[in-house]
Amino acid sequence: MQFAKRLDPLQFNVFADMDRAKAKAVAAGKQLIDLSLGSSDLPAATHVVDAIAQSLKDPSTHGYLLFRGTKDFRVAAANWYTQKFGVLVDPETEVLPLIGSQEGTAHLPLAVLNPGDFALLQDPGYPSHMGGVYLASGQIYPMPLRAENEFLPVFEEVPAAVLAQARMMVLSYPHNPTTALAPLSFFQKAVAFCQKHNLVLVHDFPYADLVFENTKAHSILEADPEKTVSIEFFTLSKSYSMGGFRIGYAIGNAEVIQALRLVKAAVDFNQYGGILNGAIAALNGPQEGVQAAVATFRLRRDAFINALHRIGWQVPTPVATMYVWAKLPEPWTTNSIEFCTQLVETTGVAASPGAGFGNMGEGYIRFALVHEPPILEAAVERIAKFLSP
Ligand SMILES: Cc1ncc(COP(=O)(O)O)c(C=O)c1O
């Protein structure tokens, strides 16, 4: 059988290789400590689960929802944005429910790019941003994120020839995998750049709440309150520990929302109404669970970073997200895949190789803080033995 060429770039998947290495380690009797996946291990709040359970018994939730979801959901999403970021949102034209935010960011290039058009993506960045561009037969221009620039791209570096054929830029802060935060002034620059070059500005915002210090994550819409070029993707996966429920939404420019809706109308009939009801309960209800999740990830971060420092691995303390982005020590600085493969096969500790997030990720690895402190500390003990056998 012959398959579409657009699948070719999707075949290269470092994370599938890591899955094989993990399976090999388990088969060899290693006890796995899996820090390679950013899937929260925390439960969704009881009032959220209750709202979904009640919906299940209500037959009026059992049919198709069609493309815009429910008005109650769109209003809850719009109000949440206004309360949190002071941005006014029209629930009728500026909100679109999604089956997880990844579904939305991966479908959006189909609405924006013609074959061969460029999308400007962060390097390193979230792999599904690349996947969506490949599926739309677009081209990727990787904007390098360097530690010396606080992992923010330098827009002036994008060549004029690329810009002439570029239609969209994708940003995401707090950033997976580097954990960087972006100041509002950077977002203002990004909005002005996209306005000037007629680009759709996409902001993927899953870690909106996972910020640890006395600072906050900004919405791109604070820098573009008129929504001239911007669309932002939020998910309930992280803040509300609802990853498995697959619920997120896009908020932004009404024309871009309408274009994404057209793509989705050809693809899906929306998330189940009961899950939307759970999301409404999460967005409108008590927020203590969000604060508790942030406190949990802060504790884990401190335990893990302190343990790494004790063994002499000087990794910066992340101010946001559920990850640690660690520069590899010698002699591993150019081979994160080999490091992660050997680490898991020798010790059972699984991490994500930086190279899987783009060329600029090489030389780093990402740990996801998805276990409690004693397990994280046990992982560091095993890492210490691996580094100094
Ligand atoms: C940057 C980024 N976008 C999207 C997602 C996935 O979000 P969702 O569960 O809503 O699809 C993740 C999950 O780790 C992520 O890190």
Ligand as a Chemical Component Dictionary entry (heavy atoms), coordinates in Angstrom:
data_LIG
# 
_chem_comp.id                   LIG 
_chem_comp.type                 NON-POLYMER 
_chem_comp.pdbx_formal_charge   0 
_chem_comp.three_letter_code    LIG 
# 
loop_
_chem_comp_atom.comp_id 
_chem_comp_atom.atom_id 
_chem_comp_atom.alt_atom_id 
_chem_comp_atom.type_symbol 
_chem_comp_atom.charge 
_chem_comp_atom.model_Cartn_x 
_chem_comp_atom.model_Cartn_y 
_chem_comp_atom.model_Cartn_z 
_chem_comp_atom.pdbx_ordinal 
LIG C1 C1 C 0 2.352  22.856 24.809 1  
LIG C2 C2 C 0 1.276  21.841 24.930 2  
LIG N1 N1 N 0 0.163  21.956 24.182 3  
LIG C3 C3 C 0 -0.825 21.060 24.276 4  
LIG C4 C4 C 0 -0.748 19.993 25.146 5  
LIG C5 C5 C 0 -1.866 18.989 25.175 6  
LIG O1 O1 O 0 -3.004 19.551 25.695 7  
LIG P1 P1 P 0 -4.412 18.782 25.576 8  
LIG O2 O2 O 0 -4.414 17.712 26.600 9  
LIG O3 O3 O 0 -5.421 19.813 25.822 10 
LIG O4 O4 O 0 -4.508 18.252 24.175 11 
LIG C6 C6 C 0 0.375  19.830 25.940 12 
LIG C7 C7 C 0 0.486  18.663 26.842 13 
LIG O5 O5 O 0 1.489  18.340 27.406 14 
LIG C8 C8 C 0 1.406  20.783 25.841 15 
LIG O6 O6 O 0 2.512  20.694 26.598 16 
# 
loop_
_chem_comp_bond.comp_id 
_chem_comp_bond.atom_id_1 
_chem_comp_bond.atom_id_2 
_chem_comp_bond.value_order 
_chem_comp_bond.pdbx_ordinal 
LIG C1 C2 SING 1  
LIG C2 N1 SING 2  
LIG C2 C8 DOUB 3  
LIG N1 C3 DOUB 4  
LIG C3 C4 SING 5  
LIG C4 C5 SING 6  
LIG C4 C6 DOUB 7  
LIG C5 O1 SING 8  
LIG O1 P1 SING 9  
LIG P1 O2 DOUB 10 
LIG P1 O3 SING 11 
LIG P1 O4 SING 12 
LIG C6 C7 SING 13 
LIG C6 C8 SING 14 
LIG C7 O5 DOUB 15 
LIG C8 O6 SING 16 
# 
